[in-house]
């Protein structure tokens, strides 16, 4: 496999986010490729429907229903661990993860996309990625490397 541009999709949830990051970083280092990290911002249908009634709704700030602020903080936190010799670009995906991801992939020249198994089950992605000639690499769950931020606290 030879990849020049790798796209790592960082989902919500610490374990899934860090698993995708470490896998994408490993592939970027191995292939000496450019790395793009895309952070999801969709809280999921459960949180959208029941969030206001749940205790977790406190995590969603008023005026920021899509969690853009939290997603950008998570993305900035992850980027700190990219070595300086790897060129990295970051992007926040829109409300619909699959649609935003496909739009991003079509606009770029990615060779490989790193996905969690949960996101790889999306029917649209399973159908479109092979048509576009984009390879996929799945993360392992749970990831074996610790969350570096969690280790410090």
N, C-alpha and C positions, 0 to 999 in steps of 0.2 A: 504494500500500500504506500502510495506517495501522496501526501497532502500538502498543499501550500497555504490553504486558508481553512481553519477549523473554527466551527461555531459551537460553543458550549451553551446549552440552555439550562439556566439556573432556576429551578422551581422553588416554590415556597416550601418551608419546612427545612430546618437546619440540616438534618441528615441528608435529604435529597439534594439540597443546594450544594453542600460541600462534596458529596459524592460526584456530582456532575463537574464541579470545578476541578477536583483532583484528577479525574479521568481526562478532561480536556487539556489540562496543563501537562499531564504526562505525555499525551499524544503530540502536543505542540512542541515540547522539548525534544521528543524522539524524532519527529519529522522536521524540526527546525522551521516550523510553520508560524504564520501569523495567527493570532488568537482573537476571536471576537466572543465576548461574553454577553449573552442576552438574558435579562432577568424578567421573569413573569410578573405581572401585576394583577392578574385576575385572582380574587380571593376564593373563587369557586362558588358553585351554585348554593351550597349549604350556607356559607357565610353571607352571601348576598340576600338569601331569603330569610334566614333566622338570626343573622348577626345582631340586629338591634335588640333582640331578646336574650342574647347570650352574654356571658361574662367576657368572652373574648372580644366582644365588640368594642371594648375600651381600647383595644390595640389599633382600631381604625380611627384616625383622627377626623374630626368634623371638617367638612370642606375638602376632604381628600378620600372620597369613598372608594377609590380604586387602589388605595394603598401605594400611590406613587412615591410618597416620601419615604415610607418604610422600605420599599423596593430599592430606591436609589441609595439609601444608607447601607443596605445589605450588599449591594453591588460594589460600593466604594470599599466596604470592609474586605470583600473577597479580592479585589484588585491589588490590595496591598501586598498580597502573597505571590504575585507574578514577578518572576525574576526580571531584572532590567533588560536582559538580552532578548526577551521575547516581546515582539511588538503586540500590543493589546488595544482593542477597541471595545467600548461598552455601549449597550443600547438597552432601553427599557421597552419591553413589548407592550402592545395595546391590551385592551380589555379582553378580547378573544385571543387566547394564546395561540391556537392552531392557525387562525387566519393571519395574525400578526407575524408569526413565525414563517409562514409560507411567503408572505409579502417580502420579508427580509431576505429570505433565501433566494427568491426570484430576482431581487435587486442587486445581490452580491454575486461573488464568484466562489462560493464555498465548495470545498471538495468533500468535507466530512462534517456531520452534525453529531454532537454528543448529547444523548437523551437519557432520561431515566426510563425504566421499563414502563412506568405508569403513562408517561407522555407518549412513548413509542406505540402504545395501543390505540392511540387516536386514529380513527379510520381515515380521515383526510390526509394525515401525515403518512400513514402506511401506503396510501395510494399514490400520493404526489411525489414523494422523495425519490422513489425508483424512476419515475417518469423524467425527473429532472437530472438524473444521473448522479445524485448525491448519496454518498455512503453514510451509514449510520454506525455509531458505536454506542453501546448501552453501558450504563453504569452498573456496578454491582451494588447490591443492597444487603446489608448495611455497609457503608464504606469502612475500609480498614484503617485509614489514617484519621487521627483525631482532629476535631475542630480546633484550629490553633487559637482562636479567640476564647473558646470555652476552657481551654487548658490554662489560659492566663488568669481567669477569674476564679 
